[in-house]
Amino acid sequence: MKVLAILYDGGVAAEQESRLLGTVENKLGIKEWLESQGHELIGKLTQPPSHVEWQLNILQYSKEGPDSDFQKHLVDAEVLITTPFHPGYLTRELVEKAKNLKICITAGVGSDHIDLNAAVDHRIQVLEVSGSNVVSVAEHVVMSILLLVRNFVPAHEMIERGDWVVSDIARNAFDLEGKVVGTIGAGRIGYRVLQRLLPFDCKELLYYDYAPLPAAAAESVKARRVEDLKDFVSQCDVVTVNCPLHEGTRGLVNAELLKHFKKGAWLVNTARGAICDKDDVAAALASGQLSGYAGDVWNVQPAPKDHVLRTAKNPLGGGNGMVPHYSGTTLDAQARYANGTKQILENYLTGKPQEAGNIIVGIGKYESKAYGQR
Ligand code: NAD
């Protein structure tokens, strides 16, 4: 049996820090375990990231070309392990070539890099380690909201430059207290964001989700559901995106929706880059329709050097809180999703039932309701 794992190159950091488990070097900590059972783990080989441009070429080629390690090994792999942080995009075309593939395991949360409809059609199961990094992301969301609202990034950059002009920063810095914050998606992460926002005494906490929260859960975070998306965004000072990427959410936050945002609202997206149209977001920032955009997810990963959201700014030269995709891959999260991946593998190998909450696609059908209303 071949287990194929698409992991990212951790370079020197991964050699020095063994808890960087999601890397080629440390192989989710499962290599020895698998080999002792007579299985082969093929970790994708990439070059050390000493020169960024060169690394990007290698990564794109190696992950995506017909001669890439990914496609070469996929044809006879039975198990595919991927991480959302360095996605191996499993398209319908590749699913059709992967004649032996039985199970895809996402080491983390978010399986949109897999064509889930094709997996249903080809009776390939898709599982993720649900919940493994939801606290990590929720913390990052709260941090990102605060850094935008309080205009933190330009303030720090000013300090590094050696300048000190308090008024230039304070003219666009606010308190979170008294603001209306809303989440698109109130699942594991969205709900945890609401929980963490409660002590900030926001004016109101809102959510937009086709799945209503249980009454007691909504009550405990004092969240109000708004059923129409335009109506929802028009009430929010801060919008945070916490739903999966699927047919119904791709490009959801676009120029048309951004028109309905409050002028000068802040937008945080740690869900998936493609949920927000990058050019429309950059234009809304430039015009001041948005005061800020922050998050860690990009429509293509790694983001090209000239990606518009690397440098997009509001009219005052701030409002950008973008970072590489790492909110859900803290060392604490890596330990959890590495263990969860091993558990899913072990269940698969020994024929034990999988934890229901981890199954996105079962054999021939969706088991999760989170990837769109069907
Ligand atoms: P979850 O399944 O617990 O919750 C998702 C929620 O989104 C569900 O309540 C679902 O009903 C809702 N939803 C689906 N489509 C919607 C739509 N069109 N409009 C409004 N709501 C919709 O998932 P989760 O654990 O909260 O994770 C959510 C997403 O966050 C993941 O799918 C993944 O894309 C992303 N994520 C990012 C990172 C990171 O490192 N940046 C890490 C983990 C997860």
Residues whose N, C-alpha, C, O or C-beta is under 5 A from the ligand:
A	BS01	NAD	V109 G110 N133 V134 V137 I184 G185 A186 G187 R188 I189 G190 Y208 D209 Y210 A211 N242 C243 P244 L245 G248 T249 T270 A271 R272 Y326 S327 G328 T329 K369 A370 G372
